[in-house]
């Protein structure tokens, strides 16, 4: 009985979340339309503020996580080498393809 009640409570909350997210999305849309009507520069400035906010939050999260920079760089280097090798292999196969 407890599981059924918690499932119903969860379903009710998820519907509330859907309406909340739909309302926020609608507000965002009308904000963008209003700023667009005020001028393209204001819209561009607003989008720059949003991107800057996301970048600040990202770097704050990276600061809290304190990842190993050497390990991240080595993974990036390895994946770059792997992609470069795949590109060379593909281009070589295309050059030597028989009609």
N, C-alpha and C positions, 0 to 999 in steps of 0.2 A: 504494500500500500504506500509506503514511504517513497519508493522509486517512482510510482505513477505520479504522485504529487510533485516530486522534484522535477519530473519530466514536463509536467504541465506548467510549472513555474518557469522552467527554462524556456519553453516554447513561448510563453507570454512575454518574457524578457527579450527574446530574439525578435518578436514582432515589434516591440517597442524600439529596439535598436534599428530595425529596418526603417521605421518611420522617422526616427531621429536622423539617420544617415541620409534619407531622401530629403528631409528638410534642409540639412546642411548643404547638400549638393545643389538644391534649388537656390538657396541663399548665395552660394558661390557663383552660380550661373548669372543671377541677376546682378551681383556685384561686378562681375566681369563686363556684363552688358552696360551697366551704368558708367564704369570707368572708360569703356570704349566710346560711349557717347560723349564723355568729357574730353576725349582726345587720346590718340594712340600713345603719346609720351607718358601720360598718367598710367595707362594700362601697362606699358613696358616697365615703368618704375615699380608698380605694384608687384608684377611678376618677379622682378629682380629682388624685391624685399622677400618674397616667398622663397626664392631659391637661396638667398643668403641665410634665411632662417633655417632651412633644411641643412645647409652646409655647417652652420654653427652647431646645430643639434648632433649632426654626424660626428663632428670632431670632439664634442663633449662626450659622446658615447664611446668613441675610440679611446679617449683619455681615461675614462672609467675602466674600460676593459683591459687596457695596457697590453696589447698584443705584442708578440715577439716580432720586431721589425725585420730581423735577419731572416726568419723563417718565411715571413710574408714576401720578402724580396726574392728569396730563392724559389718559392713557388711561382711567382710571377715570371722570373727568368726561365724556369723550366717550361712553363706553359708557352712562353713566347718562342722558345727554341722548338718546341713541339709543333706549333703552328707554322713556323718558318719552314721546318722540314716537310710538313704536309703540303705547303704551297709549292716548294721546289719539286716534290714528287709529282704533284698534279701537273705542273707546267712541263716537266720532262715527259710525262706520259702523253700530254697533248702534242708536243713537238714530234714525238716518235710514233704517233698514231698512223697506222696504214689505212689508206682509203678503201 
